[in-house]
């Protein structure tokens, strides 16, 4: 029987968090095998506030307000606005789905069309709030409730809106017509860039937008697209990503050793040797060339930065990551695959799962894909790169006109 998730009376934000959690399980760099997701997310929120791994294209930050403020949604409130806004979201999906445009990458509902269960509002709610595009802390159920007059002034009655008053107008015929698809107009790009940079001026996102330089595929991680030392949090995030890659490789070595001992049939062979080789490569290419930098790294300051963003980071995750990093810095990288103390550290972290541990449950071990959490932490960089490039394209269109 297929598993499913039922939404009861959860808020838009609760639904978004749950959807993002589900999405994380499909991303190799994000798996929670070692329980460091809270640290990853803290740095992600510092570097790229308002983003999430399930966002895809920048123009949704305009599509959604338009769906709930223009066309048939104009002058509505409450349940009626919610109903009509949702219909217009689905009409937008239909329009894009049938447009024949070449660039539909990242379209919500691209495979199933308007019947998609998760609509864009749920996905983008956190960003709409963080960038003050949605001006009130409303979820979908309360949109329109603040559309009331708050008293007369010499300029007449002022209408409070759910949306930023500078929101560019929707194109004629929207959502039945979406000229340009996901391509932002210069006016839209200028407005969205301003919303992001005003709301989070010290973020890496704002820095990238202010440069107006497209991010190329050669920039695999944020620290490759930003001058070294420009952002303290990014330097901590870079080092933490590199260190935790080694921990995930040793984790997979332990699983691989157990898996190799299982009787056939098996989907994978010689997994332990594969991860021994990958650990050797990590030590040679990541650790040894940067030993001086790693040993000078102020680990206490890293935790101060991360905990300022999220004071509820699990102390056990902190203790594990600290012990791992200190173990590597003190020489544990030499002969890492057979280092008893570090192997036991990772083993204990896995066995804390009890019956869900692959080292304690053969049925769980048998379902191993061969690679769990082996990607380097990238802190939503894949999402951010697309959204920033969408905006920069629109800005540069203006410069070239």
N, C-alpha and C positions, 0 to 999 in steps of 0.2 A: 504494500500500500504506500503510495507516494505521500511524503510529508508535506505539510502546508502550514502557513502562519495565518492566524485569524486576528484581525484588528478589532478590538472591542471599543472602549471609549478612550483610546489613547490619543494624545495630542499630535499635532503635526510634527513637532520636534521629536517626540518619542518615536513616532513612525520613521522619521528620517534617520535617527540614531540606529534603530533596528535594521533598516535597509542597508545602512552603511556597514554595519557589523556583518551582515550577510555577504555583502560585496567583498569585504576584506578576505573572506575565506576562499575567494577565487583568485587572489593575488599572492604569488609566491613570496614577495617581500614582506607581506603583512601577517602571515600566519602567527598565531599566538602560542607556538610551541614552547617558548621560553618565558611567556608572560610579561613581555616588555612593551606591550601595546600602549599602555598609559604614558610611558616615556616618549615613545614615537609620536603619539598624538599631541602631547604637550609641546614638543618642538614644532610639529606641523602647525599648530594653532598660533604659535609665536611668529613663525616665518611667513605663513600664508593664512592669516585670519579670514574667516568667512568661507573657506573652501571645504570641500569634502571629496572623497574618492569617487563619489557617484555623480558629481557634476561633470558636464561634458563640454558645453559650448557657452560662450559669453552672451550671446544674444538672448538666451533664456532669461537673463536678468531684465530684459525689456518685454519679452513675449508674455511673461507671467503677469506683470502689472497691467499690460494691455488687455489680457483675457478677463481681468476682474475690474476693469474700469472703463472700457470702451465697448462699442457695439451694443449688443443686447444687454450687457451688464451695466450700462450707464444708469446712474441714479437709483440702483437697487441696493439693498442691504440685507443682512441676516441670511436666513436659509435660502431665500430666493436668489440672492447674489451668489451664494455658494453653488447652487444648482446650475445657474446660467454660466458662471465662470468655469466650472468643470466641463460643461458642454463645449464651451469655446476652447478650452485646452484640447479636448478631443478633436474638435474641428481643425485646430491648428495642426495636430498630428496628421490628420487626414490630408490637409493641404500639402504639408511637406512630403508626406509619404507618396503622394501622387504627382508631385511637381516635376519629376524627371531631372531635378538638379544633380549635377555631378557630385557636389560636396554635401552629403548627408551623414558624414561620420559624426557619431555622438548624438544622433537624433534619438530622443526618447520615443520608444515604440517603433523603431525602424523595422523590426522583424514582424511584429504582430499588428502594427497599425493602431487605430483608435481604441481598440479593446484592451490596450495595455493597462495593467492594474495600478501601477504607480505613476501618478501624473507628475509633471515637472514641478508644481508648487511644493510638493513634499520634499523633493530632492534639493531645491534651491532655497528653501525657507531660511536656513541659517545664514546664507550669504545675503539674502534680501534684508534681513534684520541687521546683520553686522555692518553692511554698507549704508544703512539708513535709507534704503530704497523703499522698504516697508517701514513706515515711520512710527508704527505702534507695535507693541509686543503682542500681536494678534496671531492666532492660528487661523486656519481656513474657516472654522466655525464662527468666528466673530468678525470677519471682514465686513466692513460697512457699518458696524455698530457705532463708529465714531464720526460718521458722516452727518454731523448735526451742527447747527449754527450756535456759536458760543457767545453771542451778544453783539449788539450793534456797535460800530465804530463810525468815525467820521467818513471812513471809506466805504461804509456799508457793512452788511453782514459778512463775516469771514467763514468760509467753508473749510473745516478740517478734513484732510484727506488721509486715506490709508497710505498713499504713495507720495514719494518725493515730488514737490510741485514743479521741479525742473525736468521731470520725465519727458523725453521727446515724444511727439505725437505718433500714434500708430499709423502705419501706411493706410491709404484708402482701401477699404474693402476687407481689412484684417478682421478675423483670421481666415476668411475665405481666400484672401490674397496675401502672400508674403514675399514681396519683391526682394530678390537677393538671397533668400533663404537665411543661412546663418551669417552672411556677410554684413557686418555692421556698417552703417553709413558714417561718414565723418562726424556728423552731429551726435549720433548715438555713441560712437567711440569716445568722443571728448567728454560727454556726460558721464559715461560709465567709468572712465579712467579717473575723473574727478571724484566720483562717489567713493571709489576704492582708496584713492590716495588721501582724501580728507578723513575718511573713517579710520584708516590704518597707515598714517604717514611714515612710521618707522619700520614698516614691514618690507620684506624682500619683494613682495608683489609690487608695492608702490615704487621701489627702486627700479625694477624692471620696466614698469610702465613709463616712468620719467625718462628713461634712456631712449625709449622708442626704437630699440634695436631688436629685430626678430630673433627668437631663440632657435638656434639651429639644432639638428639632430646630434651634432657632436657634443652638445652639452647634456650629458646623460644624467647629471645631478645638478642641483641648484648651485653648489659650490664651484662648479665648473663654468658657470655663467656670471658669477659675481666676483669682484676683486677680493683677493684674500685679505682677511682681517676687517672687511667692511661691516660685518655683522657678528657680534660675539656669539649669539645663539646659533648661528649657522656654523661657526667653527666647532662649537661643542657638538652639534648635530652630526657634522662630518666625521669627527673622531668616533663618536658613539656608534655611528653606522658601520664604520670599518671594524671596530672591535666586536660588535655583535654578530657580524658576518662570521667571524671565527668561531664564536660560540655555537652558531647554527650549524656550521660544518661539523663540529665535534659531536653535536647532538645527532646529526644524520649518520656519522660514523658509528655511534653506539647502536642506533637503530639498524644500520646496515649489517653490523656484526651479528646481531640477533636474527635478522632476516636471513642471512646467508646460511644459518644453521637449521632453518625450517625445512621440512621435507618437501619434495616437489608435489604438485606442480607449482612453479613460482613464475611471476612475471619478470623478475629481475635476477641478474647474476653478478657475482663478484662486487657487491655494493660496498663492502668494507674497503677494498682496495681503491675503488673510485674516490671515496671520501678521504682516504689517506693521501692520495695524490692531490686532491683539491686543498687539503689543509697545508700540504707542503707548498703549493703555489701561493696560498694566502700569506703564509709566513714570509716567503721569499719576495713577493711583490708588494705586500701591504705593510707588514710589520717591520721587517729589518730596515727598509729604507727610511722609515719614519720613527725610529726608536727615540731619538732625541726629542722630537715633538711630543710623542706619547708620554715620555717620562716628565716632561715639563708641563703637561696638561694639568690644570687645576681642577681636579675631580670634584672637590667640595663646591667650587664655584659652579660647575655644571649642574649639580643637584640644586643649588640655590636658584639658578635660572629656571630649571624645569619645574621645581616645586612652587615657584612664584606663579607660574601659569596654572598648575594643578596641584594644590597642596594635598590631594588625596591619592597621590601615587602610592601604590601598595609598598609598604616598607620591605616586604620580602623581595619584591622586584628590585628595589634599590640595593638591598644586601647582595642579591645574586649578581647584578651587573657590576657592582663595586668589587666584589671578590674576583670576578672574572677578569676585569680590567687590571686590577692590581696583580693578579697572578701572571698575566701576560707581561706586564711592565717589569716584573721582577725576574723575568727569565723563563717563564713557563712556556713560551713559544718554542723553545728549543726542545725538540722531541715531543711536541704537543700531543700528537696522536696517542702517545702512551703515557702521558703525564697523569699519574694516579690522582693527584689532588684535583686537577681540573676535570678529569673524567668523572670523579665522584661528585663534584659540584654540579655538573650538567645532569648526571644521572639522578641526583636527588631532586633537581628541579623538575625533571620529567616524571619521576615516580610520585610526586605530590598529587598527581591527577588520579591516583588510585586505579580503579577499574578502567579508566579511560587512558591509562598509560600504555604505550606500545611495548614498554619493557616489562609490564606486568600482565598483559592481556594478549594472548596469542591471536585472538580474533581481530583485535585492533591492529596488531602487527601485520597480519595477513592483508589488510586493506591499504597498507602503506603504498604511496604512489612512487616511491623511489627518491623523492625530494620534498622535504617539508621545511619551508621558511629559509630557503637557501639564497634568496635574493637579498641584495643590500638594501637597507632601509633608505627610502627615497623621499619620505615625508610629503606625499601627494604631488611630487614634482610632475608626474605625467599629466595630472589634471591641470595644474597651474600653467604648465608650458602651453597647453592648447588654448586656455582662456586668455592668457596674456597675448599670445600671438594673434588671436582673433581681434583683440582690441588694438594692438599695434598695427595690424593690417588696415583697420579703419582709420586710424590716425594718419598713417602714411598715405592712404588714398587722398586724404585732405591735403597733405603736403604736396602731393603730385598733381593736384587739380589746378 
